[in-house]
Amino acid sequence: MAGAITPELVRRLTPEIRRLRHAGPTEPITVYIDSEGGSVQSCEHLEGMLFNSDQDGNRCRIITVATALAASAAARLLTRGDCALAYANATIHCHGTRFQGITELTRERADLASRSLSAFNDEMASAFMHRTLENLPWLYQFYKEEIDKRNQDPAIKALSHMQGLACLIQQRLSVQNRRLMDGVFAELNLFTALEVFLGKPARSKPLEKARKRGRGAFEFRLLKLIVDFLESECPKDEIQGGLKTINVAQLTDLYSLRKDYYERFLSDCDNPEPQLLMLCETEQIVKCQSLPENERKPFLIAQVGDRLFSAWQLATTLSANLVRGENPLSARDAYWLGLVEEVVGDSNLPCRRTLMERV
């Protein structure tokens, strides 16, 4: 797939995709990508043909490969693959959705465009999040010894487990993209501070009472508490003028995230056992395997559920940052951020394929 994702490209690829899916309904299809992105609607049509099940419920495995450039909607297409790869010199350019060619704009059209942009941004961030969440446990396994060693070095002051992995990721990113992790850490720290703020009995009890009265009462109370929290975080000289623009943006993000944060975690990790096992120590795996099958999931959640939750927090926050501003990533950067699982031509970066081939 080369060039912009346009209706013409979709029309040109449709017969080939249909032929491949008909010839082998469950056989894998490899999609090579060199595209600057393009139309939102055309991207959705292309993804539908590739990823949706056919009339018999068959779904083939899609392997996506960035050869030179995967930007905007093409970056989303890349990360939606069942297996996502990038050539060593490829660029994966992530940014928010853009509309082009709107010449006449009314308030109604602006509202519609805003909702469409927001919806597609959410879908793109979700694609990034699920890919990153899948790959973080693998990165943890590949670099666990290095994370433990850094954690034991008082000169480095690195953290263990997922926090240690996040620190390692920032250190391995290219200099121009380390700001991404700065933003991730800042937001995670802000959210942690919000949780402490809401956890005080004087706030948590009224919030729980509001939850029992219904969704509307709960969200109203939560919104007010988040405003109170942001005001407490503002310098005193800023409070006199009300919430600044940046605080309004933070308010929107914190509110939409916090109101269903844990429900989203459970739905995004609806089958967490494979990921939980990858976050275990050897003795925990041995213990788990000795248990009856119905006791294994509760055991894993009790032992390393906090690590998976930390991975989910990291993936969710990172994906939100990737759809803000302009984020051109090298293939190595994309690997460390979990967007691709293999960099073709770079044997220094371990991947699950080479691991499985050795078994």
C-alpha positions in Angstrom: 0.0 0.0 0.0 1.7 3.1 -1.2 0.6 6.8 -1.2 -2.2 8.6 0.5 -5.2 6.6 1.8 -7.9 7.9 -0.6 -11.2 6.6 -2.0 -9.2 5.8 -5.2 -6.7 3.7 -3.2 -9.5 1.8 -1.5 -11.2 1.1 -4.8 -7.9 -0.1 -6.3 -7.1 -2.4 -3.3 -10.6 -3.8 -2.8 -10.5 -6.5 -5.6 -7.0 -7.7 -4.3 -8.1 -7.8 -0.7 -11.3 -9.7 -1.6 -9.3 -12.2 -3.8 -6.8 -12.9 -1.0 -9.5 -13.3 1.7 -11.6 -15.6 -0.6 -8.6 -17.7 -1.6 -7.7 -18.4 2.0 -10.3 -17.2 4.5 -8.0 -17.9 7.4 -4.6 -17.5 5.8 -2.5 -14.5 6.9 -2.3 -11.3 4.7 0.8 -9.1 4.9 0.1 -5.4 4.3 3.2 -3.3 3.4 2.7 0.4 4.3 4.4 3.4 2.8 1.8 6.2 3.3 1.5 9.7 4.7 -2.1 8.9 5.8 -5.2 10.3 4.3 -9.0 10.3 4.5 -10.5 9.1 7.8 -13.4 7.5 6.0 -11.1 5.8 3.5 -9.0 4.4 6.3 -12.1 3.0 8.1 -13.3 1.4 4.9 -9.8 -0.2 4.3 -9.7 -1.5 7.9 -13.1 -2.9 7.6 -12.2 -5.0 4.6 -9.0 -6.2 6.3 -10.0 -6.8 9.9 -13.8 -7.7 9.8 -15.0 -11.3 9.8 -16.5 -12.6 6.5 -20.0 -14.0 6.1 -18.9 -17.3 7.6 -17.3 -15.7 10.6 -13.7 -16.3 9.3 -11.1 -13.7 10.2 -7.6 -13.9 8.7 -4.4 -12.8 10.5 -3.2 -9.4 9.3 0.5 -8.6 9.4 1.3 -4.9 8.9 4.8 -3.7 7.9 6.0 -0.1 7.8 8.5 0.0 4.9 9.3 3.8 4.8 6.5 5.9 6.3 3.4 5.2 8.3 1.9 8.5 9.2 -1.5 9.6 10.7 -4.2 7.1 9.7 -1.5 4.8 8.3 0.1 4.7 11.7 -3.2 3.5 13.1 -3.5 0.9 10.4 0.0 -0.3 11.2 -0.7 -0.7 14.9 -4.0 -2.5 14.3 -2.2 -5.4 12.7 -2.2 -8.7 14.6 1.6 -8.5 14.1 3.1 -5.0 13.5 6.7 -4.6 12.2 8.8 -1.7 10.8 11.9 -1.6 8.7 14.9 -0.1 10.5 14.8 3.2 8.5 11.0 3.6 8.6 9.3 6.5 10.3 6.0 6.2 12.2 4.4 9.6 12.5 1.7 9.9 15.1 -0.5 13.0 15.5 -4.1 14.0 16.0 -6.7 13.7 13.3 -7.0 16.5 10.7 -9.7 17.5 8.3 -8.7 19.1 5.0 -10.7 20.8 2.4 -13.4 22.4 4.5 -14.0 25.7 2.7 -17.3 26.8 4.3 -17.7 26.4 8.0 -20.8 27.0 10.1 -21.3 26.4 13.8 -23.1 23.2 13.1 -20.4 21.9 10.8 -17.8 22.9 13.3 -19.5 21.0 16.0 -19.9 18.0 13.8 -16.2 18.2 12.7 -15.1 18.5 16.3 -17.1 15.4 17.4 -15.7 13.5 14.4 -12.2 14.5 15.1 -12.5 13.6 18.8 -14.1 10.2 18.0 -11.4 9.3 15.5 -8.6 10.5 17.9 -10.1 8.2 20.6 -10.2 5.3 18.2 -6.6 6.0 17.2 -5.5 6.3 20.8 -7.3 3.0 21.6 -5.4 1.2 18.7 -2.1 2.6 20.1 -3.0 1.6 23.6 -4.0 -2.0 22.9 -0.8 -2.5 20.8 1.4 -1.0 23.6 -0.4 -2.9 26.3 0.2 -6.2 24.4 3.9 -5.5 23.9 4.8 -4.0 27.4 4.9 -7.4 29.1 7.2 -8.7 26.4 9.5 -5.7 26.8 9.5 -6.4 30.5 10.5 -10.0 29.9 13.3 -9.1 27.4 14.8 -6.5 29.7 13.9 -7.7 33.2 17.5 -8.4 34.2 18.6 -4.9 33.1 15.6 -3.4 35.0 16.5 -5.3 38.2 20.2 -4.3 37.8 19.3 -0.7 37.4 17.0 -0.9 40.4 19.9 -2.2 42.6 22.2 0.6 41.5 21.9 3.5 44.0 23.5 5.9 41.4 20.6 5.3 39.0 17.7 5.4 41.4 15.5 3.5 38.9 12.3 1.8 40.0 11.3 -1.8 39.7 8.8 -3.7 37.5 6.6 -1.5 35.2 7.9 1.8 36.7 11.5 0.6 36.0 10.5 -0.4 32.5 9.0 3.1 31.9 12.3 4.7 33.1 14.3 2.4 30.8 12.0 3.2 27.8 12.6 6.9 28.3 16.4 6.4 28.5 16.3 4.3 25.2 14.2 6.7 23.2 15.8 9.1 20.8 16.6 12.5 22.4 13.8 14.3 20.6 11.2 11.9 21.7 12.0 11.6 25.4 9.6 14.5 25.9 6.8 12.0 25.3 7.7 10.2 28.4 8.1 13.5 30.3 4.5 14.1 29.5 3.5 10.6 30.4 5.2 10.9 33.8 3.7 14.3 34.5 0.2 13.0 33.8 0.6 9.9 35.8 1.9 11.9 38.7 -1.1 14.3 38.4 -3.5 11.3 38.4 -1.8 9.8 41.4 -2.2 13.1 43.2 -5.9 13.2 42.3 -6.4 9.7 43.6 -4.8 10.7 46.9 -7.0 13.8 47.0 -10.2 11.8 46.3 -9.2 9.1 48.8 -9.5 11.4 51.8 -12.6 10.3 53.8 -14.1 13.8 53.7 -14.3 13.4 49.9 -14.5 9.7 49.3 -17.6 9.2 51.5 -19.7 11.9 49.8 -18.5 10.6 46.4 -19.6 7.1 47.3 -23.0 8.4 48.5 -23.4 10.2 45.2 -22.6 7.0 43.3 -25.5 5.3 45.0 -27.9 8.1 44.0 -27.2 7.5 40.3 -24.7 8.2 37.5 -25.7 11.9 37.2 -25.2 12.7 40.9 -21.9 10.8 40.9 -20.5 12.6 37.9 -21.6 16.0 39.2 -19.8 15.4 42.5 -16.7 14.0 40.8 -16.5 17.0 38.5 -16.7 19.4 41.4 -14.0 17.5 43.3 -11.7 17.5 40.3 -12.2 21.3 40.0 -11.3 21.6 43.7 -8.2 19.5 43.1 -7.0 21.5 40.2 -7.5 24.7 42.1 -5.5 23.3 44.9 -2.7 22.6 42.4 -2.7 26.1 40.9 -0.4 28.8 42.2 -2.5 31.2 44.4 -2.0 34.2 42.0 -3.7 32.2 39.2 -6.8 31.2 41.2 -8.1 34.8 41.2 -8.5 34.7 37.5 -10.3 31.3 37.4 -9.1 28.1 35.8 -6.7 28.8 33.0 -7.0 27.1 29.6 -4.4 24.4 30.5 -6.4 23.6 33.6 -9.6 23.3 31.6 -7.9 20.8 29.3 -6.6 18.9 32.3 -10.1 19.0 33.8 -11.6 17.4 30.7 -8.9 14.7 30.5 -9.0 13.8 34.2 -12.8 13.8 34.3 -13.3 11.6 31.3 -10.6 9.2 32.4 -11.4 9.0 36.1 -15.2 8.5 35.9 -14.8 5.0 34.4 -11.1 4.4 34.9 -11.2 1.0 36.6 -14.1 -0.2 34.5 -12.1 0.6 31.4 -9.1 -1.3 32.8 -11.2 -4.4 33.4 -12.7 -4.3 29.9 -9.3 -3.6 28.2 -7.8 -6.6 30.0 -10.8 -9.0 29.8 -8.4 -12.0 29.4 -5.4 -10.9 31.4 -3.9 -14.3 32.3 -1.3 -14.5 29.6 -0.1 -10.9 30.4 -0.1 -11.6 34.1 2.0 -14.7 33.7 4.6 -12.7 31.8 4.9 -10.3 34.7 5.5 -13.1 37.2 8.7 -14.2 38.9 9.7 -17.8 38.3 8.5 -19.0 41.7 5.1 -17.4 41.1 4.7 -19.2 37.8 5.6 -22.5 39.4 3.1 -21.9 42.2 0.4 -20.9 39.7 0.9 -24.0 37.6 0.4 -26.1 40.7 -3.1 -24.6 41.4 -6.4 -25.9 40.1 -7.4 -24.0 36.9 -10.2 -22.0 38.6 -7.8 -20.6 41.2 -5.1 -19.4 38.8 -6.6 -16.1 37.7 -7.4 -14.9 41.3 -3.9 -15.9 42.3 -2.2 -14.0 39.5 -4.3 -10.9 40.1 -3.4 -11.0 43.8 0.3 -11.5 43.0 1.0 -9.2 40.0 -2.3 -7.5 39.2 -0.8 -4.2 40.3 2.0 -4.6 37.7 -0.6 -5.1 34.9 -2.6 -2.1 36.1 0.6 0.0 36.0 1.2 -1.3 32.4 -2.3 -0.3 31.5 -1.9 3.2 33.1 1.4 3.6 31.1 -0.2 2.5 27.8 -3.3 4.6 28.3 -1.4 7.8 29.1 1.1 7.3 26.3 -1.5 6.7 23.7 -3.3 9.9 24.7 0.0 11.8 24.2 0.7 10.3 20.8 -2.5 11.9 19.4 -1.4 15.3 20.6 1.0 17.5 18.5 3.4 16.0 16.0 5.3 12.8 17.0 7.6 11.5 14.3 9.1 8.2 15.6 12.0 6.2 14.4 11.4 2.4 14.1 13.4 1.9 17.3 11.3 4.5 19.1 8.2 2.7 18.0 9.6 -0.5 19.3 10.4 0.9 22.7 6.9 2.5 22.9 5.3 -0.9 22.1 3.8 0.2 18.8 5.7 -2.4 16.8 7.0 -5.7 18.0 9.9 -6.1 15.7 12.3 -3.8 13.8 13.3 -5.6 10.6 17.1 -5.3 10.1 17.9 -4.5 13.7 19.1 -7.7 15.4 19.9 -5.9 18.7 16.3 -5.6 19.6 14.8 -8.9 20.8 11.3 -9.9 19.6 8.9 -12.7 20.3 9.3 -14.2 16.9 13.0 -15.0 17.3 12.3 -16.2 20.9 9.6 -18.7 19.6 11.8 -19.9 16.8 14.5 -20.9 19.3 12.0 -23.1 21.2 
